[in-house]
Amino acid sequence: MWNMRRLVIVTLCFIGSVRCEVHDQLREKLVCIEHSTCGGCLAAAEHCRWCADPYFSTARPRCDDDQSLVASGCSQEAIQRPDKPVWEVAENSSLQDVEPDRLQAVQIQPQRIKLSLKPRETKKINFSFRAARNYPLDLYYLMDLTWSMKDDKETLVSLRDDLPSMLKNLTDNFRLGFGSFAEKPIMPFISTDARRLANPCTVEEEACESTYSYKHHLSLTNEVSKFIEKVNSSSVTANLDNAEAQLDALVQAVTCGTAVGWSPHSRKIVILLSDGLMHTAGDGKLGGASLKNDETCHLDENGYYSESSKYDYPSVAQVYRLLDKHKVNVIFAVTQGVKGHYDSLHKLLNDYTYVAKLESDSSNILKLVKMGYEDFVSVVSFEDDLNSEFIKIKYFTDCGVKGGSLTEAKRCTGVEYGMTLNFEAHISLESCPEYKKSRQTITISESQLGQDALTLEVEVQCGCHCDAGDAKSDAALTCPSNSHLTCGVCECNKGWSGPQCDCSIEDEAASAALASQCRMPNTTHTHACSGAGECVCGVCECDPGFNGRYCQCKRCELSLENNQECGGVGRGVCVCGQCACAAGWSGAACDCTGNTDTCKPPGSDDVCSGHGDCVCGRCQCSALEGETVYSGVFCETCATCENPLCANAEPCVSCHLSNNCTDLCTIGNMNYTVSEKYNAESQSDDTSCIFRRAENGYECEYGYTYKAGVQSMIAMEIVIRSKECFQPTSAKIMFSSIVIMVCIIAGGIIIILAIKCAQIVSDKRAYAKFLQEAQESRKNMQEMNPLYISPISEFRLPDAYPREAY
């Protein structure tokens, strides 16, 4: 009886599995046959093929799998197949610093990659960045030369010897340039009195130069003596208000690349020194400079900004665009009184500016240059010139942390020389903008430099080779008017639609007549295109999130891992709102892998340590085994048992703490990564362990966590998160004994003092009682008794009685 029951169960399971397999095959077939164009067919799924034979039977679907098309009579030569994937590293020079015999640095590797993308496909691109030593520096001093900055100019001249030494500490390849600014020479910013125009410093009873907006004094040069000479020979000027033309001058210094001499391969920094506020867009209209700043260079033969009275001051947005376009950083070295004003500006120009407090005489200018330069160098951020809404790029990086995991970010701070930053770009094609093959070039570059870049030559595989048309003219004659033969079928010309291409897209009456073709047959649905689209000449144009001939199918679920529908290419395809998963994948979005390797602990072949099941690539531990609850990444530990993976990880932790291995540790044939993140919070999937060892006479406990490795060839990622050290046991005993003895002695002294105090208090109380009793006894004596009458009588004669008679 039992055997018969088992046989029935096995038979039902076999029948169920066969039915599921047939159902999956049917769904895979449906995903192909519903497409009526070659491009849409090949983009639907990897197994879909298109028959471009114009004589192919119209009763058979042109979009189907290879075997079905051949069986239906389509020749192999006429079958259109997806192009082979393209992946080629076309240029891959190693990272290089600037050397005396090689001035060209290489800071990003690789430099050029050729790849292809299919719809719903994601490819990972790994590249590295390392800031090159002695990278060329172009430093342009832009100085406020109004009257209040007179002493600052003299201070800068006095630093002629210290300036080159400081710059050589930053890089051996530097150049200096010099420019100055004051104010637009128009009312109300200056006085238009003839005498004041010629000499704005008349009030100070000194001669100075006429007011100007910006003047370029010296192009970038490596001769420091020329720089000092130009600064020394420059003259101050004056204006009326406390705001100057800083932004006017900054735009000219940035855009006049030929005059200033900016190098195409250098880090460009403008250090702007000022003690005044700045004018912005709109202020110039007060004096008649009403035209919007045109963001171009206007220098005359003497280096003056010649159009300052014509164009308004630039806006902050214009300045940001120019700094980003020309990759120029700005150090605002300003006095304390106006620093808050520039701090507000820095918040808007955060990526390209640095604000520092300038002493009243500019004596700390060299320190500010060094601080600003180091601040710019310590930030690495990447950007791309992608302008497609169908191609998306996500960036992940370890920010130079050895053994650290990749997190989604494209900006790193605290970068030091020698650190290699590893990046991973995930580039995906969400859908085809149109079913045509195309090529696109994408440049990924460091945002502050822009010279070193990774170029991606992307081949978008969205079309077919037969899209150019068919050469068989006799077949072309069978197509109706307003159409042409493409890939074996007649396609309507632009502006026409309908089965016979006789419906103008702009003809509303004809479109209404074909509305019945947009309703699903044999249904009670009265709305065209299932109410989820618009019927255009008998063809449904579905709303976002819907597809199918009648827009009857909803969009399939997106994978949480890569945000791709049905997990993307190779995992599954969407068949009318449901995912048909490929072999080895499961789940509503085909994001659950059938591979159990990620559920096996390092050094073991037991799935989930034998204490759980591998579901979607992760262990689900058994709820109970007797009275024991298992937990951990691999269900390897419980409250009453020792964690075996903690013991496996200890040699690598010890190796890392002993500096014998910094980030990668190998035990047997297993690779581990070890990193330190003290006081950092652990993740939910981390398992905690404790490692103890002696250090410098102390016993130290290191708290660390581990989790399954997310990088290829890495079995486990270990992170040391805490450290606590204690004195050894013998020292603890001695220390405890001393503490106990001190406590006993102190306790004895306290007890003695307490007894002595109690005795004193008792004696005082006894003496007070004695005095009270003595007083009471005197009251009982006769002379103190109020009822006692003395037996002695005394009589006194009156004073008036004559006493001589006696």
C-alpha positions in Angstrom: 0.0 0.0 0.0 2.8 2.4 0.9 4.7 1.6 -2.3 1.6 2.3 -4.4 1.1 5.6 -2.7 4.7 6.6 -3.4 4.3 5.6 -7.0 1.2 7.8 -7.4 3.0 10.7 -5.8 6.0 10.3 -8.1 3.7 10.0 -11.1 1.8 13.2 -10.2 5.1 15.1 -9.6 6.4 14.0 -13.0 3.2 15.0 -14.8 3.3 18.4 -12.9 6.9 19.0 -14.0 6.1 18.1 -17.6 3.1 20.5 -17.6 5.3 23.3 -16.1 7.9 22.7 -18.7 5.3 22.7 -21.5 3.8 25.9 -20.0 7.2 27.6 -19.9 7.9 26.6 -23.5 4.5 28.0 -24.6 5.3 31.3 -22.9 8.7 31.5 -24.5 7.0 30.9 -27.9 4.4 33.6 -27.2 7.0 36.2 -26.4 8.2 35.8 -30.1 5.2 35.4 -32.3 3.4 38.5 -31.1 6.0 40.8 -32.8 5.4 42.0 -36.4 8.8 43.7 -37.1 12.3 42.3 -37.3 13.8 44.7 -34.8 11.1 44.1 -32.2 11.4 40.4 -32.7 15.1 40.2 -32.0 14.8 42.5 -29.1 12.1 40.4 -27.4 14.3 37.5 -26.3 17.5 35.8 -27.0 15.8 32.8 -28.7 13.6 34.8 -31.0 14.5 34.8 -34.8 13.0 36.6 -37.8 12.3 35.2 -41.2 13.1 37.9 -43.8 12.0 35.7 -46.8 9.4 37.8 -48.7 7.8 34.5 -49.9 7.4 33.1 -46.4 3.8 31.9 -45.7 1.7 34.7 -44.1 -0.1 32.0 -42.1 3.0 31.3 -40.1 4.5 33.8 -37.6 7.7 35.4 -38.9 9.1 35.8 -35.4 9.7 32.4 -33.8 12.6 30.3 -32.6 15.1 28.8 -35.1 13.7 25.3 -35.2 10.1 26.5 -35.7 11.1 28.8 -38.6 13.0 26.1 -40.4 10.1 23.7 -39.9 7.8 26.3 -41.4 9.9 26.6 -44.6 12.2 29.6 -43.9 15.6 29.1 -45.4 18.7 29.5 -43.1 20.0 32.4 -45.2 16.7 34.4 -44.7 16.7 34.0 -40.9 17.8 37.1 -39.1 19.7 36.4 -35.8 20.9 38.7 -33.1 24.4 40.0 -33.6 27.3 38.6 -31.6 28.1 40.5 -28.5 31.0 43.0 -28.8 33.6 43.5 -26.1 37.1 44.8 -26.8 39.5 46.8 -24.7 40.9 48.9 -27.5 43.3 51.0 -25.4 44.7 50.0 -22.1 47.9 51.9 -21.1 49.0 51.4 -17.5 48.7 54.1 -14.9 51.8 56.5 -15.0 53.1 59.5 -13.1 54.6 62.5 -14.7 58.4 61.9 -15.1 61.1 64.3 -16.5 61.3 62.3 -19.7 57.5 61.8 -19.9 55.3 64.8 -19.2 52.1 63.0 -20.3 50.4 61.3 -17.3 48.0 58.4 -17.4 45.5 58.5 -14.5 42.7 56.3 -15.7 42.9 52.7 -17.0 41.7 51.4 -19.5 41.2 54.4 -21.9 39.0 52.9 -24.6 36.5 50.1 -24.7 34.3 48.8 -27.6 31.1 47.0 -26.5 27.6 46.2 -27.6 24.3 46.5 -25.8 21.0 44.7 -26.4 17.7 45.8 -24.9 17.4 45.0 -21.2 21.1 44.1 -21.1 23.6 45.4 -18.5 27.3 45.2 -18.8 29.9 45.9 -16.1 32.9 48.0 -16.9 35.8 48.1 -14.5 38.3 50.9 -14.5 40.8 52.4 -12.1 42.0 55.9 -11.3 45.1 57.1 -9.6 46.2 60.7 -9.2 49.5 61.2 -10.9 52.4 62.7 -9.0 53.9 66.0 -10.3 50.8 66.6 -12.4 51.2 70.0 -14.1 49.7 72.9 -12.2 48.6 76.2 -13.8 48.1 78.8 -11.0 46.6 82.2 -11.9 46.6 84.9 -9.3 43.5 87.1 -9.7 44.0 90.0 -7.3 41.8 92.8 -6.1 43.8 96.0 -6.7 41.4 98.5 -5.2 42.9 100.9 -2.7 42.2 98.8 0.4 44.3 95.9 -1.0 47.5 98.0 -1.4 49.4 96.4 1.5 48.4 92.9 0.2 50.2 93.5 -3.1 53.4 94.4 -1.3 53.1 91.3 0.8 52.9 89.1 -2.3 56.0 90.7 -3.7 57.9 90.0 -0.4 57.2 86.2 -0.9 59.4 86.0 -4.0 61.7 83.4 -2.3 59.0 81.3 -0.5 56.6 81.0 -3.4 58.6 78.6 -5.6 59.6 76.5 -2.6 55.9 76.1 -1.6 54.8 75.2 -5.1 57.6 72.6 -5.6 56.2 70.8 -2.5 53.0 70.4 -4.5 54.4 69.6 -7.9 57.6 70.0 -9.9 55.6 71.2 -12.9 54.0 74.6 -12.2 53.3 77.9 -13.9 52.2 81.2 -12.6 50.0 83.9 -14.1 48.7 87.2 -12.9 45.6 89.4 -13.4 43.8 92.0 -11.4 40.3 93.5 -11.1 38.6 96.5 -9.7 35.2 97.7 -10.9 33.2 98.6 -14.0 34.2 102.1 -15.0 30.6 103.4 -15.0 28.3 105.3 -12.6 27.2 104.6 -9.9 30.3 102.4 -9.2 32.8 105.2 -9.8 32.8 109.0 -9.8 32.4 110.5 -13.3 34.1 113.7 -12.3 36.9 114.4 -14.8 39.5 114.7 -12.1 38.4 111.5 -10.3 38.3 109.6 -13.6 41.9 110.4 -14.3 42.9 109.7 -10.7 40.4 107.8 -8.6 42.7 108.1 -5.6 42.5 111.9 -5.3 40.8 111.6 -1.9 43.9 109.7 -0.6 46.1 112.5 -2.1 48.0 109.9 -4.1 48.1 109.0 -7.8 46.8 105.7 -9.1 45.5 104.1 -12.2 42.1 104.8 -13.7 39.4 102.3 -12.7 39.1 99.2 -14.9 37.0 96.0 -14.6 39.8 93.4 -15.3 43.3 93.5 -16.6 45.5 90.6 -17.6 49.1 91.3 -16.6 51.1 88.1 -17.2 50.4 84.8 -19.1 51.2 81.6 -17.4 55.0 81.1 -17.1 57.4 79.0 -15.0 59.6 82.1 -14.4 58.8 83.2 -10.9 60.9 86.4 -11.3 58.6 87.6 -14.1 55.6 87.0 -11.9 57.0 89.0 -9.0 58.0 91.8 -11.4 54.5 92.1 -12.8 52.9 92.1 -9.4 55.4 94.7 -8.2 54.8 97.0 -11.2 51.0 96.8 -11.1 49.2 99.8 -9.8 46.2 100.1 -7.5 43.0 101.9 -8.3 39.8 102.8 -6.5 36.0 102.8 -6.7 33.1 104.1 -4.7 31.3 101.0 -3.2 32.6 98.0 -1.3 31.7 95.5 -4.1 33.9 94.8 -7.0 33.9 93.0 -10.4 35.2 89.6 -9.2 32.9 87.6 -11.5 33.6 89.8 -14.5 37.3 89.1 -14.0 36.8 85.4 -13.3 34.9 84.9 -16.6 37.6 86.6 -18.6 40.4 84.7 -16.9 38.6 81.4 -17.6 37.5 82.0 -21.2 40.6 83.8 -22.5 42.6 80.6 -22.8 44.9 81.8 -25.5 45.8 85.0 -23.7 46.2 83.4 -20.2 47.9 80.3 -21.7 46.0 77.5 -20.0 47.5 74.1 -20.8 45.1 71.4 -22.1 46.8 68.9 -19.7 47.1 70.6 -16.3 45.2 71.2 -13.1 43.9 74.8 -13.5 43.5 76.9 -10.4 42.5 80.6 -10.0 43.3 82.1 -6.6 41.1 85.2 -6.2 42.2 87.6 -3.4 39.8 90.2 -2.2 38.4 92.0 0.8 35.2 93.2 -0.8 31.8 91.9 -1.8 31.0 91.0 -5.4 28.5 92.2 -8.0 26.3 89.7 -9.7 23.9 89.6 -12.7 21.5 92.6 -12.7 23.8 95.1 -10.9 25.3 96.2 -14.2 22.0 97.5 -15.4 22.2 100.3 -12.8 25.1 101.8 -14.9 23.8 100.9 -18.4 25.5 97.5 -18.9 22.3 95.9 -19.9 23.3 93.1 -22.2 23.5 89.6 -20.7 27.1 88.4 -20.2 28.0 86.5 -23.4 30.6 84.2 -21.6 33.3 85.0 -24.1 36.7 86.7 -24.0 37.0 90.4 -24.7 40.6 91.6 -24.1 42.2 94.5 -26.0 45.8 94.7 -27.0 46.7 96.0 -23.5 45.0 93.2 -21.7 41.9 95.1 -20.5 38.4 93.8 -20.5 37.1 96.1 -23.3 33.4 95.3 -23.1 32.9 95.8 -19.3 30.6 98.8 -19.9 28.4 96.9 -22.4 27.8 93.5 -20.8 26.3 92.9 -17.4 28.0 91.0 -14.6 27.7 87.2 -15.1 25.3 85.1 -13.0 26.4 82.4 -10.6 24.9 79.8 -13.0 27.0 81.2 -15.8 30.1 81.0 -13.7 29.3 77.4 -12.8 28.9 76.3 -16.4 32.2 77.9 -17.4 34.2 76.4 -14.5 32.7 73.0 -15.4 33.3 73.5 -19.1 37.0 74.6 -18.8 37.7 72.5 -15.7 39.0 75.4 -13.6 39.0 75.5 -9.8 38.8 78.7 -7.8 40.3 79.5 -4.3 38.5 82.5 -2.8 41.1 83.9 -0.4 39.0 86.6 1.4 39.1 88.6 4.6 37.0 87.6 7.6 34.5 90.5 7.1 33.3 89.1 3.8 34.0 85.4 4.2 30.3 84.6 5.0 29.3 86.1 1.6 31.8 83.8 -0.2 30.7 80.8 1.9 27.2 81.3 0.5 28.7 81.4 -3.0 30.7 78.2 -2.3 27.6 76.3 -1.5 26.4 77.0 -5.1 29.8 76.3 -6.7 30.9 73.5 -4.3 32.5 71.2 -6.9 34.9 73.9 -8.1 35.6 76.3 -5.3 37.4 76.6 -1.9 37.0 79.5 0.5 39.7 80.4 3.0 40.3 83.3 5.4 42.9 85.8 4.3 44.8 87.8 6.8 44.5 91.6 6.5 47.9 91.8 5.0 47.7 88.5 3.0 50.6 87.1 5.0 49.1 83.6 4.9 48.5 83.5 1.2 51.0 80.6 0.6 49.3 78.5 3.2 45.9 79.1 1.6 47.2 78.1 -1.8 48.6 74.8 -0.3 45.3 74.1 1.6 43.1 74.8 -1.5 45.3 72.7 -3.8 45.2 69.8 -1.4 41.4 70.2 -1.0 40.9 70.0 -4.8 43.3 67.0 -5.2 41.6 65.1 -2.4 38.3 64.9 -4.2 37.8 62.6 -7.2 34.5 62.6 -9.0 33.5 61.1 -12.4 30.9 62.3 -14.9 29.8 61.3 -18.4 28.4 63.0 -21.4 25.5 60.5 -21.8 22.5 62.3 -23.3 20.2 59.3 -24.0 17.1 58.5 -21.9 17.3 54.8 -22.9 20.9 54.1 -21.8 21.6 54.4 -18.1 24.9 54.3 -16.2 25.4 53.6 -12.5 28.8 54.0 -10.8 30.2 51.9 -7.9 33.5 52.4 -6.2 35.7 51.4 -3.2 37.2 54.9 -3.0 40.6 53.4 -2.6 39.9 51.3 0.5 41.9 48.1 0.1 39.6 45.1 0.3 36.6 47.4 0.7 33.3 46.5 -1.0 32.0 48.6 -3.9 29.2 51.0 -3.1 27.1 53.1 -5.4 28.9 56.4 -5.7 30.9 58.4 -8.3 32.5 60.8 -5.9 35.3 60.1 -3.4 36.8 62.4 -0.8 40.0 62.1 1.3 42.0 60.8 -1.6 45.7 60.7 -1.2 48.6 60.3 -3.6 49.3 56.7 -4.3 45.7 55.6 -3.7 44.2 53.6 -6.6 40.5 54.0 -6.8 38.6 51.1 -8.4 35.3 51.9 -10.2 32.7 49.8 -11.7 30.2 51.3 -14.2 27.0 49.4 -14.9 25.8 50.5 -18.4 22.4 49.2 -19.5 20.1 49.6 -22.4 16.5 49.8 -21.0 14.8 49.6 -24.4 15.3 50.5 -28.0 14.5 54.1 -29.0 13.8 52.8 -32.4 14.5 49.4 -34.0 17.6 50.5 -35.9 21.3 49.8 -35.3 23.2 52.7 -34.0 26.5 53.7 -32.5 27.1 56.0 -29.6 30.3 57.3 -28.0 30.3 58.0 -24.3 33.1 59.7 -22.4 33.6 59.1 -18.7 36.0 61.6 -17.3 37.2 63.0 -13.9 35.1 66.0 -13.4 37.8 68.4 -12.1 40.4 67.6 -14.8 38.5 66.3 -17.8 41.7 65.4 -19.7 42.0 61.7 -18.7 38.9 59.8 -19.8 37.5 56.4 -20.6 35.8 56.4 -24.0 33.1 53.8 -24.6 32.2 53.0 -28.2 28.7 51.5 -27.8 27.1 49.5 -30.5 23.3 49.6 -29.9 22.0 46.3 -31.3 18.4 47.2 -31.9 17.8 46.5 -35.6 18.3 43.9 -38.3 20.7 43.6 -41.2 17.7 43.6 -43.6 16.5 47.0 -42.4 18.2 48.7 -45.4 15.6 47.0 -47.7 15.3 44.0 -50.0 16.9 43.8 -53.4 14.1 41.5 -54.8 12.2 44.0 -56.9 9.5 41.5 -57.8 8.6 41.2 -54.2 8.6 44.9 -53.8 5.9 45.2 -56.4 3.5 43.3 -54.1 3.6 46.1 -51.4 0.7 48.5 -51.5 1.2 52.2 -52.1 2.7 54.3 -49.3 4.8 51.3 -48.2 8.1 49.6 -48.9 9.6 46.1 -48.4 11.7 45.7 -45.3 12.9 42.4 -43.9 10.4 40.4 -46.0 7.3 42.4 -45.0 5.7 45.6 -46.2 6.2 48.5 -43.9 4.3 51.8 -44.2 6.1 54.9 -45.1 6.5 57.7 -42.6 3.2 59.4 -42.0 1.1 56.3 -43.0 -0.4 53.4 -41.0 -2.9 50.7 -41.2 -2.9 47.2 -42.7 -2.8 48.6 -46.2 -0.8 51.7 -45.3 -3.8 53.8 -46.5 -4.4 55.6 -43.2 -2.8 58.9 -42.7 -1.7 59.4 -39.1 -2.9 63.0 -39.4 -6.4 61.9 -40.7 -8.6 61.6 -37.6 -11.6 60.3 -39.5 -9.7 57.4 -41.0 -8.2 56.6 -37.6 -11.7 56.4 -36.0 -12.8 54.0 -38.7 -10.0 51.6 -37.8 -10.7 51.7 -34.1 -12.3 48.3 -34.2 -9.0 46.8 -35.1 -7.7 48.0 -31.7 -10.2 46.0 -29.7 -9.3 42.5 -28.6 -11.6 39.9 -30.3 -13.9 37.7 -28.3 -13.9 40.0 -25.2 -16.4 42.3 -23.6 -13.9 45.1 -23.3 -15.4 48.1 -25.1 -12.4 50.4 -24.8 -9.9 50.5 -27.6 -6.4 49.2 -26.7 -7.8 47.8 -23.4 -8.1 51.4 -22.1 -4.3 51.5 -21.7 -3.3 53.1 -25.0 -4.3 55.1 -28.0 -5.6 53.6 -31.3 -3.7 55.2 -34.3 -4.8 54.0 -37.6 -5.8 50.5 -36.4 -2.6 50.1 -34.3 -2.4 50.5 -30.6 0.2 52.9 -29.1 0.4 51.6 -25.5 0.8 53.8 -22.4 4.0 53.3 -20.4 3.8 50.1 -18.4 1.7 48.3 -20.9 2.4 46.2 -24.1 0.9 43.7 -26.4 -1.0 44.1 -29.6 -4.0 45.4 -27.7 -2.1 46.8 -24.7 -3.6 44.0 -22.7 -0.4 43.1 -20.9 1.1 44.9 -18.0 4.8 45.4 -17.5 6.6 42.6 -15.8 8.3 43.0 -12.4 11.7 44.5 -12.2 14.6 42.7 -10.6 15.7 44.4 -7.3 19.3 43.5 -8.2 19.7 45.3 -11.5 16.3 47.1 -12.0 15.8 45.1 -15.3 12.5 43.6 -16.4 12.6 39.9 -15.6 16.2 40.2 -14.6 17.4 41.3 -18.0 19.0 39.4 -20.9 19.8 35.8 -20.0 17.5 35.5 -17.0 14.0 35.7 -18.5 11.6 37.4 -20.8 8.3 39.1 -20.2 5.3 37.4 -21.7 2.2 39.5 -21.2 2.8 40.6 -17.7 4.5 37.4 -16.5 8.2 36.5 -16.5 9.3 33.3 -18.3 12.6 32.6 -16.6 15.5 30.9 -18.2 17.0 27.7 -16.9 18.7 28.3 -13.6 16.6 31.3 -12.6 13.3 31.6 -10.8 11.1 34.1 -8.9 8.5 36.7 -10.0 11.3 38.8 -11.6 13.7 35.9 -12.4 16.1 37.3 -9.9 16.5 34.0 -7.9 19.4 31.9 -9.1 19.3 28.1 -8.8 23.1 28.1 -8.1 23.8 27.0 -4.6 27.5 27.9 -4.5 26.7 31.2 -2.7 25.0 29.1 0.1 28.1 26.9 0.8 30.4 28.1 3.6 34.1 28.4 2.8 35.8 25.1 3.0 32.6 23.1 3.0 30.3 21.5 0.3 27.3 21.4 2.6 24.5 23.8 1.5 23.7 26.1 4.3 25.9 24.0 6.6 23.1 21.3 6.5 20.9 23.5 8.6 18.8 25.3 6.0 17.7 25.6 2.4 19.2 27.7 -0.4 16.5 30.0 -1.6 17.3 32.6 -4.3 21.0 32.3 -3.6 20.7 32.9 0.2 20.3 30.6 3.1 17.0 30.3 4.9 17.9 28.6 8.1 15.8 25.8 9.7 13.5 27.2 12.3 14.3 24.6 14.9 16.4 21.5 15.3 15.5 20.1 18.7 15.8 23.2 20.8 18.5 24.9 18.7 17.9 27.9 16.4 20.5 28.3 13.6 21.6 31.7 12.2 24.3 33.3 10.2 25.0 33.8 6.5 25.4 30.0 6.0 23.3 28.8 9.0 26.6 27.9 10.6 26.0 29.0 14.2 23.6 28.8 17.0 23.3 30.0 20.6 24.7 26.8 22.1 27.3 25.8 19.5 30.6 27.2 18.4 30.7 29.1 15.1 33.2 27.3 12.8 33.6 30.2 10.4 34.9 32.4 13.3 37.7 29.9 13.8 38.3 29.8 10.0 38.6 33.6 9.9 40.9 34.0 12.9 44.2 33.3 10.9 43.4 36.1 8.4 42.5 38.5 11.2 45.7 37.7 13.0 47.7 38.0 9.7 46.1 41.4 9.0 46.8 42.8 12.5 50.4 41.6 12.3 50.8 43.5 8.9 51.8 40.3 7.2 48.8 40.7 4.8 47.0 44.0 4.3 43.8 43.2 2.5 43.9 39.8 0.9 44.5 36.6 2.8 44.5 33.0 1.4 43.8 29.9 3.5 44.0 26.7 1.6 42.3 27.6 -1.7 40.0 30.2 -0.2 40.6 33.9 -0.5 39.5 36.3 2.2 39.5 40.1 2.4 40.2 41.9 5.7 39.5 45.6 6.3 39.2 47.9 9.3 36.1 50.1 9.9 36.2 50.9 13.6 33.0 52.2 15.2 31.1 51.5 12.0 27.7 49.9 12.2 27.5 46.4 10.9 25.0 45.3 8.2 22.0 43.0 8.8 23.7 40.1 7.0 27.0 40.4 8.9 27.9 37.8 11.6 29.9 38.9 14.6 33.0 37.2 16.1 35.7 38.0 18.7 39.4 37.5 18.3 41.7 37.7 21.3 45.4 38.2 21.4 48.2 39.8 23.6 49.6 43.2 22.7 52.3 45.1 24.6 51.5 43.4 27.9 47.7 43.8 27.4 45.0 41.3 26.4 43.0 42.8 23.4 39.7 41.7 22.1 38.9 42.6 18.4 35.3 42.5 17.4 34.9 41.6 13.7 32.1 40.6 11.3 32.1 38.5 8.2 29.8 38.0 5.3 29.8 36.1 2.0 32.0 37.7 -0.6 30.3 39.7 -3.2 33.4 39.9 -5.4 34.5 37.1 -7.7 37.1 34.7 -6.2 36.5 36.1 -2.7 34.9 33.6 -0.3 34.5 35.9 2.7 34.7 39.6 3.5 36.0 40.3 7.0 35.6 43.7 8.7 37.3 44.6 12.0 34.9 47.0 13.8 36.1 47.3 17.5 39.0 46.9 19.8 39.2 46.7 23.6 42.4 46.0 25.6 42.7 44.8 29.2 45.6 44.1 31.6 46.8 40.4 31.7 45.4 38.1 34.4 48.4 38.3 36.8 48.4 42.0 36.7 44.6 42.0 37.2 45.1 39.8 40.3 47.8 42.0 41.8 45.8 45.2 41.0 42.7 43.6 42.6 44.6 42.6 45.7 46.0 46.1 46.2 42.5 47.5 45.7 41.1 45.1 48.2 43.8 45.9 50.8 43.3 49.6 50.4 39.6 49.1 50.7 40.1 47.0 53.9 42.4 49.6 55.5 40.1 52.4 54.5 37.2 50.5 55.9 39.0 49.9 59.2 39.9 53.6 59.5 36.3 54.5 58.8 35.0 52.1 61.4 37.5 53.3 64.0 36.5 56.9 63.3 32.9 56.0 63.5 33.4 54.3 66.9 35.4 57.2 68.2 32.7 59.7 67.1 30.1 57.5 68.7 32.0 57.6 72.0 32.5 61.3 71.9 28.8 61.8 71.3 27.9 59.3 74.1 30.3 61.2 76.6 28.7 64.5 75.8 25.3 63.1 76.3 26.3 61.6 79.7 27.9 64.9 80.9 24.9 66.8 79.9 22.7 64.4 81.8 25.0 64.7 84.9 24.7 68.5 84.9 20.9 68.2 84.6 20.8 65.8 87.6 23.0 68.0 89.7 20.7 71.0 89.1 17.8 68.9 90.1 19.5 67.8 93.3 20.1 71.4 94.3 16.5 72.2 93.9 15.8 69.5 96.6 18.2 71.2 99.2 16.5 73.3 101.9 17.9 76.6 100.9 16.5 76.1 97.6 13.1 74.9 99.0 10.4 77.6 98.5 8.5 76.3 101.7 11.4 76.8 104.1 11.0 79.6 106.8 14.2 80.7 108.5 14.1 80.8 112.4 16.1 84.0 112.5 14.1 87.2 112.8 15.4 90.7 112.0 13.9 94.1 112.9 15.2 97.4 111.7 14.5 100.7 113.3 13.0 103.4 111.1 15.6 105.8 109.8 13.8 108.8 111.3 14.0 107.4 114.9 16.6 109.2 117.1 19.4 106.9 117.8 21.4 109.1 120.3 19.1 108.3 123.2 20.4 104.8 123.4 
